[in-house]
Amino acid sequence: MSGTRPLAGRIAIVTGAADGIGRAIALVLAEHGAAVAIVDVDPEGVTVAQAISDEGGRATFVAADVSDPASVEAMATAVTDRLGPADILVNNAAIISRSAFTDLTWDEWRRVIGVNLHGPFLCAKALVPQMIGEGFGRIVNVASGLGVTGGVNASAYATSKGGLIAFTKCLARELAASGVTANVLVPGLSDTGMPRRGQSDEEIRALVEQIPMRRLAQPREVAEYLAFIVGPSCGYVTGQTLFVNGGWFMP
């Protein structure tokens, strides 16, 4: 790891970091100097931690299901034991549902809300007390434009992301005086696997045509913006919903 390291000495947890945007976030935070805990149910997260270590950074993989309270508590303890108390939390883990409301089952609804909304709540509950104790913390919850606009065949997913935006604003108001910030990052359509799940190449191309920049976001573009949000230049930014979407929509 070389170059500017504005996050040197910081310890970050990134959930859903085995691939996609989460993986890019973990790699960029490490490049900026942070020690990073790769948290995921996917054991491929080991390779992300190894890639960081190979470049001279500090990283560890922790297998955890963010929708399970006991798993989250065990994860937080493991990160503290291996890296130290985390002061950056990136709640990125998410699953998507494309079921029409009339076809959506209770189990599917609970599963999506469990990972996408209960997960950030549980991770924040586990980590915020130590952030308050240290007088410093950065929380970034990764949401979706559907949490703002709603969408067709997306009631569970959009609801989880809209709830996440509201939850973040509540955290920001309650924690601001403690030196802990909370913000939402909303990526646009990204060049990762998630947008392609359940959508054809033709459907993806049609969506790209709606983006003024006429291209997908690259994961690293999203990650670099997130690294800026948690860095020393953004200590006065909290409760904000920040979009990296190529002008797709402008709320």
C-alpha atoms as an extended CHARMM CRD file, in Angstrom:
* protein
*
       251  EXT
         1         1  MET       CA              0.0000000000        0.0000000000        0.0000000000  PROA      1               0.0000000000
         2         2  SER       CA              1.4560000000        3.3150000000       -1.0650000000  PROA      2               0.0000000000
         3         3  GLY       CA              0.4170000000        6.9130000000       -1.7160000000  PROA      3               0.0000000000
         4         4  THR       CA             -1.8830000000        9.1190000000        0.3460000000  PROA      4               0.0000000000
         5         5  ARG       CA             -3.3420000000        7.3060000000        3.3350000000  PROA      5               0.0000000000
         6         6  PRO       CA             -5.9800000000        9.5700000000        4.9320000000  PROA      6               0.0000000000
         7         7  LEU       CA             -7.5480000000        6.6000000000        6.7390000000  PROA      7               0.0000000000
         8         8  ALA       CA             -4.3410000000        5.3680000000        8.3590000000  PROA      8               0.0000000000
         9         9  GLY       CA             -5.0960000000        4.0980000000       11.8520000000  PROA      9               0.0000000000
        10        10  ARG       CA             -8.7900000000        3.5800000000       11.1240000000  PROA      10              0.0000000000
        11        11  ILE       CA            -10.5010000000        0.1990000000       11.3320000000  PROA      11              0.0000000000
        12        12  ALA       CA            -13.3820000000       -0.4660000000        8.9650000000  PROA      12              0.0000000000
        13        13  ILE       CA            -16.0540000000       -3.1280000000        8.7310000000  PROA      13              0.0000000000
        14        14  VAL       CA            -17.5700000000       -3.6470000000        5.2820000000  PROA      14              0.0000000000
        15        15  THR       CA            -20.5020000000       -6.0310000000        5.0580000000  PROA      15              0.0000000000
        16        16  GLY       CA            -21.2560000000       -7.8200000000        1.8230000000  PROA      16              0.0000000000
        17        17  ALA       CA            -17.6260000000       -7.3310000000        0.8240000000  PROA      17              0.0000000000
        18        18  ALA       CA            -16.9570000000      -10.6240000000       -0.9500000000  PROA      18              0.0000000000
        19        19  ASP       CA            -17.8090000000       -9.1980000000       -4.3620000000  PROA      19              0.0000000000
        20        20  GLY       CA            -19.3150000000       -6.2860000000       -6.2870000000  PROA      20              0.0000000000
        21        21  ILE       CA            -19.3810000000       -2.8150000000       -4.8050000000  PROA      21              0.0000000000
        22        22  GLY       CA            -18.5740000000       -4.1610000000       -1.3390000000  PROA      22              0.0000000000
        23        23  ARG       CA            -15.3610000000       -5.7150000000       -2.5780000000  PROA      23              0.0000000000
        24        24  ALA       CA            -14.3510000000       -2.4650000000       -4.2730000000  PROA      24              0.0000000000
        25        25  ILE       CA            -15.1140000000       -0.5050000000       -1.1000000000  PROA      25              0.0000000000
        26        26  ALA       CA            -12.9610000000       -2.8200000000        1.0070000000  PROA      26              0.0000000000
        27        27  LEU       CA            -10.0280000000       -2.5920000000       -1.4120000000  PROA      27              0.0000000000
        28        28  VAL       CA            -10.2020000000        1.2030000000       -1.6820000000  PROA      28              0.0000000000
        29        29  LEU       CA            -10.5010000000        1.7310000000        2.0830000000  PROA      29              0.0000000000
        30        30  ALA       CA             -7.4080000000       -0.4270000000        2.4990000000  PROA      30              0.0000000000
        31        31  GLU       CA             -5.5640000000        1.5990000000       -0.1340000000  PROA      31              0.0000000000
        32        32  HSD       CA             -6.4560000000        4.7080000000        1.8660000000  PROA      32              0.0000000000
        33        33  GLY       CA             -4.8290000000        3.1830000000        4.9380000000  PROA      33              0.0000000000
        34        34  ALA       CA             -7.6400000000        1.5330000000        6.8860000000  PROA      34              0.0000000000
        35        35  ALA       CA             -7.4930000000       -1.9620000000        8.3210000000  PROA      35              0.0000000000
        36        36  VAL       CA            -10.5320000000       -3.7280000000        6.9060000000  PROA      36              0.0000000000
        37        37  ALA       CA            -12.7980000000       -6.5290000000        8.1000000000  PROA      37              0.0000000000
        38        38  ILE       CA            -14.4150000000       -8.3200000000        5.1650000000  PROA      38              0.0000000000
        39        39  VAL       CA            -17.8150000000       -9.5020000000        6.4350000000  PROA      39              0.0000000000
        40        40  ASP       CA            -19.9220000000      -11.8070000000        4.3040000000  PROA      40              0.0000000000
        41        41  VAL       CA            -21.7080000000      -15.1520000000        4.2230000000  PROA      41              0.0000000000
        42        42  ASP       CA            -19.7150000000      -15.9360000000        1.0690000000  PROA      42              0.0000000000
        43        43  PRO       CA            -16.3380000000      -17.5660000000        1.8460000000  PROA      43              0.0000000000
        44        44  GLU       CA            -14.9580000000      -15.8350000000       -1.2520000000  PROA      44              0.0000000000
        45        45  GLY       CA            -14.4000000000      -12.9430000000        1.1380000000  PROA      45              0.0000000000
        46        46  VAL       CA            -11.1880000000      -14.7060000000        2.1400000000  PROA      46              0.0000000000
        47        47  THR       CA             -9.6970000000      -13.8030000000       -1.2400000000  PROA      47              0.0000000000
        48        48  VAL       CA            -10.5190000000      -10.1270000000       -0.7340000000  PROA      48              0.0000000000
        49        49  ALA       CA             -8.7680000000      -10.0960000000        2.6240000000  PROA      49              0.0000000000
        50        50  GLN       CA             -5.8150000000      -11.9200000000        1.0700000000  PROA      50              0.0000000000
        51        51  ALA       CA             -5.6060000000       -9.3950000000       -1.7740000000  PROA      51              0.0000000000
        52        52  ILE       CA             -5.3450000000       -6.5830000000        0.7750000000  PROA      52              0.0000000000
        53        53  SER       CA             -2.7300000000       -8.4460000000        2.7930000000  PROA      53              0.0000000000
        54        54  ASP       CA             -0.7230000000       -9.1520000000       -0.3720000000  PROA      54              0.0000000000
        55        55  GLU       CA             -0.4910000000       -5.4010000000       -0.9390000000  PROA      55              0.0000000000
        56        56  GLY       CA              0.7830000000       -4.7940000000        2.5740000000  PROA      56              0.0000000000
        57        57  GLY       CA             -2.5050000000       -3.8800000000        4.2030000000  PROA      57              0.0000000000
        58        58  ARG       CA             -4.2840000000       -5.2990000000        7.2410000000  PROA      58              0.0000000000
        59        59  ALA       CA             -7.4460000000       -7.2850000000        6.6610000000  PROA      59              0.0000000000
        60        60  THR       CA             -9.4240000000      -10.1960000000        7.9940000000  PROA      60              0.0000000000
        61        61  PHE       CA            -12.4060000000      -12.1720000000        6.7610000000  PROA      61              0.0000000000
        62        62  VAL       CA            -15.2790000000      -12.8050000000        9.1730000000  PROA      62              0.0000000000
        63        63  ALA       CA            -18.1310000000      -15.0440000000        8.0740000000  PROA      63              0.0000000000
        64        64  ALA       CA            -21.3810000000      -13.6020000000        9.3970000000  PROA      64              0.0000000000
        65        65  ASP       CA            -25.0750000000      -13.4140000000        8.6240000000  PROA      65              0.0000000000
        66        66  VAL       CA            -26.0140000000       -9.7980000000        9.2900000000  PROA      66              0.0000000000
        67        67  SER       CA            -29.6910000000      -10.6970000000        9.7450000000  PROA      67              0.0000000000
        68        68  ASP       CA            -28.8390000000      -12.8490000000       12.7860000000  PROA      68              0.0000000000
        69        69  PRO       CA            -28.2000000000      -10.9900000000       16.0830000000  PROA      69              0.0000000000
        70        70  ALA       CA            -25.9060000000      -13.6660000000       17.5170000000  PROA      70              0.0000000000
        71        71  SER       CA            -23.8550000000      -13.7930000000       14.3120000000  PROA      71              0.0000000000
        72        72  VAL       CA            -23.4370000000      -10.0020000000       14.3120000000  PROA      72              0.0000000000
        73        73  GLU       CA            -22.3390000000       -9.9430000000       17.9510000000  PROA      73              0.0000000000
        74        74  ALA       CA            -19.7940000000      -12.6790000000       17.2590000000  PROA      74              0.0000000000
        75        75  MET       CA            -18.5610000000      -10.7620000000       14.2200000000  PROA      75              0.0000000000
        76        76  ALA       CA            -18.0540000000       -7.5530000000       16.1980000000  PROA      76              0.0000000000
        77        77  THR       CA            -16.0870000000       -9.4300000000       18.8540000000  PROA      77              0.0000000000
        78        78  ALA       CA            -13.9390000000      -11.1640000000       16.2340000000  PROA      78              0.0000000000
        79        79  VAL       CA            -13.0990000000       -7.8710000000       14.5020000000  PROA      79              0.0000000000
        80        80  THR       CA            -12.1170000000       -6.2300000000       17.7730000000  PROA      80              0.0000000000
        81        81  ASP       CA             -9.9380000000       -9.2010000000       18.7180000000  PROA      81              0.0000000000
        82        82  ARG       CA             -8.1690000000       -9.3200000000       15.3420000000  PROA      82              0.0000000000
        83        83  LEU       CA             -7.9350000000       -5.6770000000       14.2800000000  PROA      83              0.0000000000
        84        84  GLY       CA             -9.1410000000       -3.5320000000       17.1730000000  PROA      84              0.0000000000
        85        85  PRO       CA            -12.3600000000       -1.5310000000       17.7460000000  PROA      85              0.0000000000
        86        86  ALA       CA            -13.9280000000       -0.5350000000       14.4410000000  PROA      86              0.0000000000
        87        87  ASP       CA            -14.6200000000        3.1650000000       13.8720000000  PROA      87              0.0000000000
        88        88  ILE       CA            -15.9460000000        2.8780000000       10.2950000000  PROA      88              0.0000000000
        89        89  LEU       CA            -19.0040000000        0.7930000000        9.4670000000  PROA      89              0.0000000000
        90        90  VAL       CA            -20.1740000000        0.2930000000        5.8910000000  PROA      90              0.0000000000
        91        91  ASN       CA            -23.5020000000       -1.5240000000        5.7580000000  PROA      91              0.0000000000
        92        92  ASN       CA            -23.4160000000       -2.7980000000        2.1880000000  PROA      92              0.0000000000
        93        93  ALA       CA            -24.7580000000       -6.3710000000        2.4460000000  PROA      93              0.0000000000
        94        94  ALA       CA            -28.0270000000       -6.7380000000        0.5650000000  PROA      94              0.0000000000
        95        95  ILE       CA            -30.1990000000       -9.1750000000       -1.3090000000  PROA      95              0.0000000000
        96        96  ILE       CA            -32.7130000000       -8.3430000000       -4.0140000000  PROA      96              0.0000000000
        97        97  SER       CA            -36.2110000000       -9.5580000000       -4.7600000000  PROA      97              0.0000000000
        98        98  ARG       CA            -37.9270000000       -9.0260000000       -8.1130000000  PROA      98              0.0000000000
        99        99  SER       CA            -41.2780000000      -10.5600000000       -7.2160000000  PROA      99              0.0000000000
       100       100  ALA       CA            -44.5140000000       -8.7770000000       -8.0370000000  PROA      100             0.0000000000
       101       101  PHE       CA            -46.3730000000       -7.8370000000       -4.8730000000  PROA      101             0.0000000000
       102       102  THR       CA            -49.1140000000      -10.3730000000       -5.5850000000  PROA      102             0.0000000000
       103       103  ASP       CA            -46.4850000000      -13.1350000000       -5.7960000000  PROA      103             0.0000000000
       104       104  LEU       CA            -44.3140000000      -11.9640000000       -2.9020000000  PROA      104             0.0000000000
       105       105  THR       CA            -44.3130000000      -14.4280000000       -0.0280000000  PROA      105             0.0000000000
       106       106  TRP       CA            -43.9920000000      -13.6370000000        3.6590000000  PROA      106             0.0000000000
       107       107  ASP       CA            -40.7400000000      -15.6020000000        3.8100000000  PROA      107             0.0000000000
       108       108  GLU       CA            -39.2450000000      -13.6360000000        0.9120000000  PROA      108             0.0000000000
       109       109  TRP       CA            -40.3540000000      -10.3240000000        2.4390000000  PROA      109             0.0000000000
       110       110  ARG       CA            -38.7990000000      -11.2580000000        5.7980000000  PROA      110             0.0000000000
       111       111  ARG       CA            -35.5780000000      -12.4340000000        4.1620000000  PROA      111             0.0000000000
       112       112  VAL       CA            -35.0620000000       -9.1920000000        2.2210000000  PROA      112             0.0000000000
       113       113  ILE       CA            -35.9770000000       -6.9260000000        5.1440000000  PROA      113             0.0000000000
       114       114  GLY       CA            -33.8580000000       -9.0850000000        7.4420000000  PROA      114             0.0000000000
       115       115  VAL       CA            -30.6430000000       -8.6290000000        5.4770000000  PROA      115             0.0000000000
       116       116  ASN       CA            -31.1690000000       -5.1500000000        4.0440000000  PROA      116             0.0000000000
       117       117  LEU       CA            -32.6840000000       -3.3430000000        7.0240000000  PROA      117             0.0000000000
       118       118  HSD       CA            -32.3350000000       -5.4670000000       10.1520000000  PROA      118             0.0000000000
       119       119  GLY       CA            -28.6850000000       -6.0850000000        9.2350000000  PROA      119             0.0000000000
       120       120  PRO       CA            -27.6280000000       -2.4120000000        9.3620000000  PROA      120             0.0000000000
       121       121  PHE       CA            -29.6070000000       -1.9940000000       12.5990000000  PROA      121             0.0000000000
       122       122  LEU       CA            -27.8690000000       -4.9440000000       14.2340000000  PROA      122             0.0000000000
       123       123  CYS       CA            -24.4080000000       -3.9000000000       13.0640000000  PROA      123             0.0000000000
       124       124  ALA       CA            -24.9490000000       -0.3510000000       14.2850000000  PROA      124             0.0000000000
       125       125  LYS       CA            -26.2290000000       -1.6090000000       17.6450000000  PROA      125             0.0000000000
       126       126  ALA       CA            -23.0990000000       -3.7130000000       18.0400000000  PROA      126             0.0000000000
       127       127  LEU       CA            -20.6430000000       -0.9610000000       17.1150000000  PROA      127             0.0000000000
       128       128  VAL       CA            -22.1170000000        2.4270000000       18.0000000000  PROA      128             0.0000000000
       129       129  PRO       CA            -21.4480000000        2.1920000000       21.7620000000  PROA      129             0.0000000000
       130       130  GLN       CA            -17.7080000000        1.8440000000       21.2130000000  PROA      130             0.0000000000
       131       131  MET       CA            -17.7770000000        4.6620000000       18.6260000000  PROA      131             0.0000000000
       132       132  ILE       CA            -19.4780000000        6.9240000000       21.1620000000  PROA      132             0.0000000000
       133       133  GLY       CA            -16.8900000000        5.9130000000       23.7260000000  PROA      133             0.0000000000
       134       134  GLU       CA            -14.0890000000        6.8930000000       21.3600000000  PROA      134             0.0000000000
       135       135  GLY       CA            -15.8070000000       10.1170000000       20.2960000000  PROA      135             0.0000000000
       136       136  PHE       CA            -15.4670000000        9.1810000000       16.6380000000  PROA      136             0.0000000000
       137       137  GLY       CA            -17.3580000000        7.0500000000       14.1620000000  PROA      137             0.0000000000
       138       138  ARG       CA            -18.3680000000        6.9320000000       10.5260000000  PROA      138             0.0000000000
       139       139  ILE       CA            -21.4150000000        4.9510000000        9.3970000000  PROA      139             0.0000000000
       140       140  VAL       CA            -22.3370000000        4.6700000000        5.7270000000  PROA      140             0.0000000000
       141       141  ASN       CA            -25.4300000000        2.7400000000        4.7310000000  PROA      141             0.0000000000
       142       142  VAL       CA            -25.5540000000        1.7120000000        1.0830000000  PROA      142             0.0000000000
       143       143  ALA       CA            -29.0880000000        2.1360000000       -0.2360000000  PROA      143             0.0000000000
       144       144  SER       CA            -30.6970000000        2.2330000000       -3.6850000000  PROA      144             0.0000000000
       145       145  GLY       CA            -32.5360000000        4.6930000000       -5.8600000000  PROA      145             0.0000000000
       146       146  LEU       CA            -35.5780000000        2.4400000000       -5.5110000000  PROA      146             0.0000000000
       147       147  GLY       CA            -35.6610000000        3.4530000000       -1.8480000000  PROA      147             0.0000000000
       148       148  VAL       CA            -36.4410000000        6.9770000000       -3.0780000000  PROA      148             0.0000000000
       149       149  THR       CA            -38.5600000000        6.3680000000       -6.1720000000  PROA      149             0.0000000000
       150       150  GLY       CA            -40.1350000000        2.9690000000       -5.5310000000  PROA      150             0.0000000000
       151       151  GLY       CA            -40.3780000000        0.5280000000       -8.3960000000  PROA      151             0.0000000000
       152       152  VAL       CA            -42.2650000000       -2.2810000000      -10.0780000000  PROA      152             0.0000000000
       153       153  ASN       CA            -41.6880000000       -5.8040000000       -8.7260000000  PROA      153             0.0000000000
       154       154  ALA       CA            -39.5370000000       -4.3230000000       -5.9720000000  PROA      154             0.0000000000
       155       155  SER       CA            -41.7560000000       -3.7780000000       -2.9460000000  PROA      155             0.0000000000
       156       156  ALA       CA            -39.5620000000       -5.6960000000       -0.4730000000  PROA      156             0.0000000000
       157       157  TYR       CA            -36.2640000000       -4.3540000000       -1.7870000000  PROA      157             0.0000000000
       158       158  ALA       CA            -37.4430000000       -0.7480000000       -2.1890000000  PROA      158             0.0000000000
       159       159  THR       CA            -39.0670000000       -0.7750000000        1.2450000000  PROA      159             0.0000000000
       160       160  SER       CA            -35.8690000000       -2.0490000000        2.8450000000  PROA      160             0.0000000000
       161       161  LYS       CA            -33.8050000000        0.6670000000        1.1750000000  PROA      161             0.0000000000
       162       162  GLY       CA            -36.2850000000        3.4380000000        1.9280000000  PROA      162             0.0000000000
       163       163  GLY       CA            -36.3370000000        2.3340000000        5.5410000000  PROA      163             0.0000000000
       164       164  LEU       CA            -32.5490000000        2.3670000000        5.5540000000  PROA      164             0.0000000000
       165       165  ILE       CA            -32.5240000000        6.0040000000        4.4460000000  PROA      165             0.0000000000
       166       166  ALA       CA            -34.9120000000        6.9650000000        7.2610000000  PROA      166             0.0000000000
       167       167  PHE       CA            -32.9140000000        4.9220000000        9.7900000000  PROA      167             0.0000000000
       168       168  THR       CA            -29.7320000000        6.7250000000        8.7710000000  PROA      168             0.0000000000
       169       169  LYS       CA            -31.2910000000       10.1370000000        9.3190000000  PROA      169             0.0000000000
       170       170  CYS       CA            -32.3620000000        9.0770000000       12.7980000000  PROA      170             0.0000000000
       171       171  LEU       CA            -28.8470000000        7.8430000000       13.5850000000  PROA      171             0.0000000000
       172       172  ALA       CA            -27.3780000000       11.1020000000       12.3160000000  PROA      172             0.0000000000
       173       173  ARG       CA            -29.5670000000       13.2110000000       14.5770000000  PROA      173             0.0000000000
       174       174  GLU       CA            -29.0190000000       11.0700000000       17.6650000000  PROA      174             0.0000000000
       175       175  LEU       CA            -25.2680000000       10.5700000000       17.2900000000  PROA      175             0.0000000000
       176       176  ALA       CA            -24.0430000000       13.8990000000       15.9120000000  PROA      176             0.0000000000
       177       177  ALA       CA            -23.0520000000       15.3400000000       19.2880000000  PROA      177             0.0000000000
       178       178  SER       CA            -21.0020000000       12.1980000000       19.9830000000  PROA      178             0.0000000000
       179       179  GLY       CA            -18.7040000000       12.6740000000       16.9950000000  PROA      179             0.0000000000
       180       180  VAL       CA            -20.3670000000        9.8810000000       15.0120000000  PROA      180             0.0000000000
       181       181  THR       CA            -21.7050000000       10.6390000000       11.5300000000  PROA      181             0.0000000000
       182       182  ALA       CA            -24.1950000000        8.5970000000        9.5260000000  PROA      182             0.0000000000
       183       183  ASN       CA            -24.8090000000        9.0050000000        5.8100000000  PROA      183             0.0000000000
       184       184  VAL       CA            -26.4410000000        7.1170000000        2.9520000000  PROA      184             0.0000000000
       185       185  LEU       CA            -24.6390000000        6.2940000000       -0.2690000000  PROA      185             0.0000000000
       186       186  VAL       CA            -26.8820000000        5.5200000000       -3.2430000000  PROA      186             0.0000000000
       187       187  PRO       CA            -25.0240000000        3.9780000000       -6.1800000000  PROA      187             0.0000000000
       188       188  GLY       CA            -26.5540000000        4.0940000000       -9.6180000000  PROA      188             0.0000000000
       189       189  LEU       CA            -26.7740000000        1.1200000000      -11.9320000000  PROA      189             0.0000000000
       190       190  SER       CA            -23.3920000000       -0.5160000000      -11.4260000000  PROA      190             0.0000000000
       191       191  ASP       CA            -21.2340000000       -2.8720000000      -13.4210000000  PROA      191             0.0000000000
       192       192  THR       CA            -21.6720000000       -5.7380000000      -10.9500000000  PROA      192             0.0000000000
       193       193  GLY       CA            -23.6310000000       -8.9570000000      -10.7160000000  PROA      193             0.0000000000
       194       194  MET       CA            -26.6180000000       -7.6830000000       -8.7110000000  PROA      194             0.0000000000
       195       195  PRO       CA            -28.3020000000       -5.5830000000      -11.4510000000  PROA      195             0.0000000000
       196       196  ARG       CA            -28.0490000000       -8.5430000000      -13.8120000000  PROA      196             0.0000000000
       197       197  ARG       CA            -29.8430000000      -10.9640000000      -11.5170000000  PROA      197             0.0000000000
       198       198  GLY       CA            -33.2350000000      -11.4800000000      -13.0810000000  PROA      198             0.0000000000
       199       199  GLN       CA            -32.6490000000       -8.9560000000      -15.8900000000  PROA      199             0.0000000000
       200       200  SER       CA            -31.5430000000       -9.6380000000      -19.4530000000  PROA      200             0.0000000000
       201       201  ASP       CA            -28.7510000000       -7.8050000000      -21.2610000000  PROA      201             0.0000000000
       202       202  GLU       CA            -31.4350000000       -6.0680000000      -23.3080000000  PROA      202             0.0000000000
       203       203  GLU       CA            -33.1460000000       -4.8170000000      -20.1570000000  PROA      203             0.0000000000
       204       204  ILE       CA            -29.8190000000       -3.5600000000      -18.7940000000  PROA      204             0.0000000000
       205       205  ARG       CA            -29.1310000000       -1.7160000000      -22.0620000000  PROA      205             0.0000000000
       206       206  ALA       CA            -32.5540000000       -0.0810000000      -21.8820000000  PROA      206             0.0000000000
       207       207  LEU       CA            -31.8010000000        1.1300000000      -18.3690000000  PROA      207             0.0000000000
       208       208  VAL       CA            -28.4130000000        2.4950000000      -19.4420000000  PROA      208             0.0000000000
       209       209  GLU       CA            -30.1910000000        4.5680000000      -22.0900000000  PROA      209             0.0000000000
       210       210  GLN       CA            -31.9830000000        6.3760000000      -19.2590000000  PROA      210             0.0000000000
       211       211  ILE       CA            -28.6760000000        7.4480000000      -17.6850000000  PROA      211             0.0000000000
       212       212  PRO       CA            -27.3780000000       10.7980000000      -19.0110000000  PROA      212             0.0000000000
       213       213  MET       CA            -23.7880000000        9.4910000000      -18.9460000000  PROA      213             0.0000000000
       214       214  ARG       CA            -24.9010000000        6.4370000000      -20.9550000000  PROA      214             0.0000000000
       215       215  ARG       CA            -22.8400000000        3.9480000000      -18.9910000000  PROA      215             0.0000000000
       216       216  LEU       CA            -22.8210000000        1.8200000000      -15.8740000000  PROA      216             0.0000000000
       217       217  ALA       CA            -21.0380000000        2.9710000000      -12.7370000000  PROA      217             0.0000000000
       218       218  GLN       CA            -17.7400000000        1.2330000000      -12.0980000000  PROA      218             0.0000000000
       219       219  PRO       CA            -17.4900000000       -0.2060000000       -8.5640000000  PROA      219             0.0000000000
       220       220  ARG       CA            -14.3090000000        1.7280000000       -7.8860000000  PROA      220             0.0000000000
       221       221  GLU       CA            -16.0310000000        5.0430000000       -8.6540000000  PROA      221             0.0000000000
       222       222  VAL       CA            -18.5690000000        4.3070000000       -5.9460000000  PROA      222             0.0000000000
       223       223  ALA       CA            -15.8720000000        3.1170000000       -3.5540000000  PROA      223             0.0000000000
       224       224  GLU       CA            -13.7040000000        6.2120000000       -3.9670000000  PROA      224             0.0000000000
       225       225  TYR       CA            -16.6470000000        8.4560000000       -3.1460000000  PROA      225             0.0000000000
       226       226  LEU       CA            -17.4120000000        6.4010000000       -0.0500000000  PROA      226             0.0000000000
       227       227  ALA       CA            -13.7770000000        6.6400000000        1.0630000000  PROA      227             0.0000000000
       228       228  PHE       CA            -14.0770000000       10.4220000000        0.7950000000  PROA      228             0.0000000000
       229       229  ILE       CA            -17.2580000000       10.4380000000        2.9170000000  PROA      229             0.0000000000
       230       230  VAL       CA            -15.5710000000        8.5840000000        5.7830000000  PROA      230             0.0000000000
       231       231  GLY       CA            -12.3450000000       10.5820000000        5.4810000000  PROA      231             0.0000000000
       232       232  PRO       CA            -11.1180000000       13.6110000000        7.4290000000  PROA      232             0.0000000000
       233       233  SER       CA            -12.6180000000       16.1250000000        4.9770000000  PROA      233             0.0000000000
       234       234  CYS       CA            -16.2060000000       15.1160000000        5.7410000000  PROA      234             0.0000000000
       235       235  GLY       CA            -16.4530000000       15.4260000000        9.4970000000  PROA      235             0.0000000000
       236       236  TYR       CA            -19.2640000000       17.9840000000        9.1330000000  PROA      236             0.0000000000
       237       237  VAL       CA            -21.3650000000       15.8520000000        6.7810000000  PROA      237             0.0000000000
       238       238  THR       CA            -24.1000000000       13.7830000000        8.4140000000  PROA      238             0.0000000000
       239       239  GLY       CA            -27.6580000000       12.7070000000        7.6800000000  PROA      239             0.0000000000
       240       240  GLN       CA            -27.1430000000       13.1090000000        3.9400000000  PROA      240             0.0000000000
       241       241  THR       CA            -28.2740000000       10.8840000000        1.0840000000  PROA      241             0.0000000000
       242       242  LEU       CA            -25.4830000000       11.0350000000       -1.4750000000  PROA      242             0.0000000000
       243       243  PHE       CA            -25.9650000000        9.8180000000       -5.0370000000  PROA      243             0.0000000000
       244       244  VAL       CA            -23.3790000000        8.3670000000       -7.4390000000  PROA      244             0.0000000000
       245       245  ASN       CA            -25.6080000000        7.6430000000      -10.4020000000  PROA      245             0.0000000000
       246       246  GLY       CA            -24.4030000000        9.4150000000      -13.5360000000  PROA      246             0.0000000000
       247       247  GLY       CA            -27.3880000000       11.7650000000      -13.3890000000  PROA      247             0.0000000000
       248       248  TRP       CA            -29.8970000000        8.9010000000      -13.6220000000  PROA      248             0.0000000000
       249       249  PHE       CA            -32.2680000000       10.8150000000      -11.3500000000  PROA      249             0.0000000000
       250       250  MET       CA            -31.7910000000       14.0010000000       -9.4090000000  PROA      250             0.0000000000
       251       251  PRO       CA            -34.0130000000       14.1760000000       -6.3030000000  PROA      251             0.0000000000
